[in-house]
Amino acid sequence: MAFRNPFRRSASTPVDNSFGLVLGDLEGPVGRISTKGTLAVDDGSWRVEWGVKSGIDWRLAHTQTAVRQDRVDDTPVFETWMRVPGGDVVQRVGVVNHGGGRALVVEYENASPDAVVVATVGIADAAMSTDRRGAFIDGVPWIRSARVGAATVGADIWAAVADGPSGTDAEGHGGAAVLTPVPHRQRATVIVVIDGEIPSREVTPDIIASGWRAVTAEALDVDVPDVQLSSAWRRVLCDLVLAAGTDDAVIAGEAAWWLDLAGLHREADRGRAAVLRAADRGALDAEGAIVGLRALASAEIRAGETSDLDAIAGPLAAIAGERLDRTTALLVTRATEARAPEVAADALALAERLPLADRAPTSPVAAGAAQVLGRLFDDADVTGRLSMLPVVPDTWKGQSIDVRRMVTGLGSLSFSVRWHGDRPAVLWERRGGPDDAVLTCPGLDPSWSTSARHGEALLVGP
């Protein structure tokens, strides 16, 4: 039985970007986490807050100012630190998909000198109950802890927590709290079920983060002097994988474009599938149709996969109408010229009379990818030229640059920059793509270009 369905309320308000960052797994997003560590499912039907009792006082994370948050290894696993006397209590959260369902894995680490009690509080417009195992919502297991110290239920749930419950059996409406004692320098794990069954094996946020690292291990890798930029790409890459699992055709389709560039074609296929499902339902608007054309063209050009582009290019172009741009039409031309030359000819003729030159990504995660990777390359799939490092900041000069496994319409490209005094040397290797593709490096030497598939060149320098 799906967990969210029994208590989804028509008055629920879906959470959006303003709530916080996306939580999810390879199937897509499930909700968001605020900067204070409050968790909410995407349909807005419930949320989970947390607080810590150190000594005699309760500190509620969502009301505190001494709270800071970061990602675990740049993955969609988050840790939120809250100050308590003598140290911190750290909340770590990730999503596990164990085949029989999905759940939030919430770990609390007591990095303070004294024992504490952590309250995990679930809030929803639903009937709730608790026992020695944790909390139920509408009779369905919800919050589970192997170390339940006490539990309570109430409409004003934090007031009920402050009253100091000593038992575990309670029934009520609106909120349920599971209190977990955490000794000095130890950790405790709480499971919050999203749908399906409770996980049967022990999972920690560190294990979830390790799984994310395994998924992205062979993807486009960026190592540049700007450490924040390198880290930003690792975060954006995971967020693109999440975005590919959404039902929003624009978000999923734009993610597919960038995931192909990163070499994660299987994950990109999930985004393309979302676009095709929307097309089958007749749910694509003009933006969705344009994104769909690009995502399917990317499969042909970058991934070397056969897509349904030749069959649906015409209908998608008709939906796009005046919003269609020349770059998208030229991408369709290149993607179909070998297998469906008549479609390519129609797309080329259309491109010649379109007034709009290009389109910018509209979803936040795709816009983030464009901002990060725009510093590293300018890939003109329709012109046969690729500019490595179109602009090089002064702070990068004299330092090593490495970009590995970038999958463009001109083949898979890796390149590095090393310095001989004040002169840069570029090393490159390009696999696949046309033999006559041209590489340039205008940010380091506007006069240099090559069609060689691999080599090393000492450039004039900026």
N, C-alpha and C positions, 0 to 999 in steps of 0.2 A: 504494500500500500504506500502510495506517495505521502510523504509526511506533511508537506505544506498544504495539501488540498483540504484536509479536515477542518482547518481553522483559518483558511484564507477568508478575510472579510472584505465585503464590497467597498467599505470605506477606507481600506488600507491605501496609503499613498506610497508609490514606489520610491525608493531612495535614488538619488542622482549624484552627480559629481560633487555637489556641495557637501554631501555627508562625509565623504572620505574616499579612500583608495579601494580598488577592486579586490575582492577575495574570490578565489575560484580554483579550478583544476583544469585538466586537459579537455573536459567537456564544456568548459566555459565558466562564466561568472556565476556566483551564487549570492553575492551580497557585497557589502562594503564595510570597512573599518574606519572609524573616525580617528582623529589625531590623539584622542584620549583613550583609545582602545575599546570603544563601544562598537558592537557588532550588530549589523542589521541585514536581514535577507532582502533580496532584490525587490520583492513585491511589497515590502514594508509591513508585512503581517506580524513580525516580531523582531525584537532586538534583545541583546544581551549586554548588560553593564557589569562592572566589577568594582569592588572596594576592598580595602584592607583594614583590619583591626590590629593595631600595634599598641600594646599597653591597654588603655581603657578607651581609646579614641578610634572611631571609624573615619577613614579617609576614602572618599568616593572619587574614583579616577575622573569621572566626567565633570567634577566640580573643582578639580585641582589645577593649579598653575604650574606646579613643579612636576610636569609630565613631559617626556620627550619620546620620540618614536623613530624607528629606523627599520630597514628591511634586513632580513637574514641573508647574507651573501647576494644581495640585489635581487632576490626572488620574491614572489608574492606571498612570502611568509614574513609576518611583521612582529617586531618586539617593541613593547611600550614600557617605559621605565617610569615608576612613580616613587618619589622620595618618601621615606619613612624615617623615624629616628635612627640614626646610625648607619643608614645605607639606602637600599632600594628594594622594591619588589618588582620583578620583571614579568610581564605577561607576554607570551609568545603564541601566535595564532597561525595555523595553516589549515587547508582543506584537504581531507583525505577522501578518495573514491576507492572503496574496497570491493567493488563488484556488486555487493548487495545493498549499496546505498552510499550516501555522501554525508560527511560530518565535519564540523569544526573541531579541530584538536587545539585545546587551550591549555597551555602549560604555564604554571606559576613558579618562579624561582625566588626564593627568599634570600636575597643578597644583603641581609642585615644581621646584626649580632643577636637578635632576639627572635623567639618564635612568634609567628603571626597567624591570623585567621583570614582567609580570603573568601569573600562572598561572590559567587557567580549568580547573577540575578537575571532571570528571563522575564520579559514584559510583553504581554499580548492581550488582546481582547478575547479571552478564552477561559474556560474552566481549567483549573490546575490542581494538582495534588503532589505531595511529596512522601517519600518513605526513606528508609535507610540506604537505598541505592541512589536516590537523586530525585529529579522532578519529572512529572508527566504533564502533558498538555492535551486536553480533550481525551484523556485515557491513553495517549501514545507516549512511549518513552522519549524523553527530550534531553534533559541534562543529567549526565552520569559522572559520578566520581567514585573512585575506589576508596576514598578516605573521607566519607561524609561525617562531619562532626555534629552538625545540626541542620535543620531545614525548616522553612516556614513558607506560608502563602498569605497574600493580602493585596488589597487594592492599592494601599500605600506601602509598597513592599519594603522600601528603605527604612521607614518608621518601624515596621515589624522586625527588621534586622537589628535596629538599634535597641529594641526592647530586650534583646538577648535570648533568643529561642534556645531551649535546651534539648528538645525532642526532635523527631524527624517526621512524624506522621501529621499531615495537615491537608486541608482542602479549602479551596476558595476560588477567587477570580481576579485576574488582572496581572499578578506577578508571583513568581516563585523564586526563592533564594536557597541555594545549596552552599553551606558553609564548610570550608575545607581547611583543617589545620595544616600549616606548613612549618616544620621545625627550621631552626637556624641552618643556613647554607644547604637546604634541600629543595627538591622540586616536587610538584604534584601536578597531575594531568586530569583535566576535566573534558569530557566529550559532550558536544552539543549536536544532536542529530538534526540533519537537514532533511533528508528523505531516506526511506528504507530502514535497514536494520542498524543496530549498534555494531561498530567494528569488532570483529572477533579476535584480532591480534593487536598487540601494543604498537602504537605509532606515536612518534614525537614530532614536533615542528622541525627539529634538525633532520629527521629522516625525510620529511616532506621536502625540505629545501634541497637535500641531496638528490631527490628525484627530479626536481626542476633543473638542477645543474646537469644531470645526465641527459635530459631532453635537449638542452641547448649546447651540449659539449662540442658538437661538430658544426655548429652554426657560424655565421660570420662573426669574426673576432676582431675587436678593435683595441689597440694598445697605443695610445698617443700620449704626449706630454701632459695634456690636460686630464688629470685623473678623474675629475668630475664628469668629463665627457665620456670617458671609457665606462665608468660606472653607470652613467645615464643610459648608454646603449644596452648594457646588460639588463637594466630594469625594463627598458622599453621592449626589448626582445621578449621577455616573459609576458609582459602586458599584451603584446601582439598575439601570442599564443592563446591567452585568455580571450582576447577580443574575437578571434576566429571562431570561438564557440558560441557567440551570441546569435540571437534570432534576428537582430537588426541587420538588414542586408548591406547597408552602407558601412557600418562599423566592421562587419565580418569581411566584406569584400575588400575594403581598404587594407585591412590586416593581411589578407591573402597576398596582395601586391608586395608588401614589404617582407613578408615571410619567405616568399620566393627569392627575393634578393638575398635574404639571409641563408638560403639553402635548405630551409625547413619546408619542403614541398608537401609532405604529408599533412603538416599542420595547416598549410595554405589551402589544401583541398577541403578542409572543414569549412573554411570561410567561403570558398566557392560553392560548396553544397548549400550553405545558407542562402546565397543569392539565387541559386536555382530553385530552392524550395519556395522562396518568395515569388519568383517568376511563375511557378506552377500555380500559385494561389492567386495570381493576378494582383499581387501586392507591391509591385515595384513602381516607384515614382521615377521622375526624370533622373534624380541623383543616383538612385539605386541602379537604374539601367546603365548609366555611364560607368559606375563602379563595377558593375557586372561585366561590361565589355572589357574593361582593363584587367580585371581579375582572370577572366578566361583567356585573354591574349597573353597574359603573363605565364599561364600554364604552358602555352604553346611555345613562346619565345624563350623563356628562362628555364622552365622545368623540362622542356622537351616532351610534354605530355599531350595527348590528343584530348581536346575538350569538345564541348557542344557549340563552340563559337560559330562555326560555319552555318549551323542550323538556326541559331537564334540571334545572330548579329543584326539582321534586318528588323525583326520585331523590337529588339532592345533599342536600336537606333531610332525607331519610330516613337517609342516611349520617351526617349531623351529629348527629341524634338530640337528646339532652338537652344537648349542648354548644352548640346553636344559640342565638343571642342575638336580642333583639328588634330591635336596630338593623339587623342583617343581613336579617332578614325584612322590615323596612320598606323597606330599599333595594331588595329584590326587588319589593316592592309598587309602588314608584315607577317602577322600570325597566320593568315589564311592563304598567302600567295602560293604556297607549295601544294596544299591539299585542295583548295577551293578557289582557283584563280578568278572565277566569276564573282565570288563574294569580295575578293580583294579588289577587283576592278571597280565594283560599286562603292566600296569604302574609300578608295582613292578619289573617285569622282566626287564623292560627298565631301571629303576633306578640302578639296579645292574651292568649295563655295561656302565653307563654314566661317563665320565671323570671329568666333572665339578661338584663341590660340591654344589655351591649356586650362587646366583646372587645378586648384590646390586641394589637398586633403582636408576634410571637414571634421572627422572624428578626432578627439584629443590624442589618442594613442598614435594614430597615423601622422598627425601633425607633429607629434614629438619625434617620431622616427625621421621625418623629413628634416626637422631642425637639426638633429644629431648627425645624420649621415650626409646632409648637404655640405658639411664642412670637409667631407672626405672624398666625394666624387660627384661628378655631374654626368649621369648616364643618359645619353640621348639614344634610346633604342631604335629610333627611326632614322638616324643619320649615319650610323656606323662609326661614331666617334665617342670616346669615353675620356673624360678629363679626370685624372687623379689629382686630388688636392687642388681644387680650383682656387682656393685662397688659403694661405698659410699664415697664422698669426705670428707676430714677432716673437712671442714667448715660446713657440715651438722650434724656432730656428736653432740649429746646433744640437738638437736632441733627436733620438731615434723615434721612428714612426713605423708601425706595423699594422697592416690590414690584411686579414686572411679569409679566404673562402667567400668572397663576394660574388654572387651569381647574377650576372647581368645578361642583357640580351645579346652581348658580344662574347659570352663565355664566362667561365668561372675565373676570377682574377684574384691574385694575391700580390701585394707589393709592400716594399719596405723602403725606408729612407735612412741612410747613414751619412755621416759627414766627414769630409776630408778637409780639415781646417774650416774655412768659411764656404766651401763648396759642397753641395749636396750630391750624393750618389743615389740613384733610384734603382732598385732591383725589382723585377716583375716576372710573373709567370701567368699566362692566360691559356686555359684549356677549353676547347670547344669554340663554338661561334665561327663566324666567317674569317677566312684567311686575311682578307684585306681590311679588317677592322683597325682603326687608328687609335693609339693611346697618346695622350698628352699629359703634361703636368704644369699647367700655367701658373700655379702658385709658387713654383720654384724656378721654372725656366719657360717663359711663354714661347720661345723659339723651338723647343724640342718636341718631336713626335716620332712615333715608331709604329710599324705594323708587325714587328717581330713578336713571336709568341712568348719568348722569354729572353732575359738578358740583364745587363747591368750597364748603366750609363752615368758618367760623371757630368752633371749639369753645370751650367754657367752660374746659377745661383740667383737669388732674388735681388 
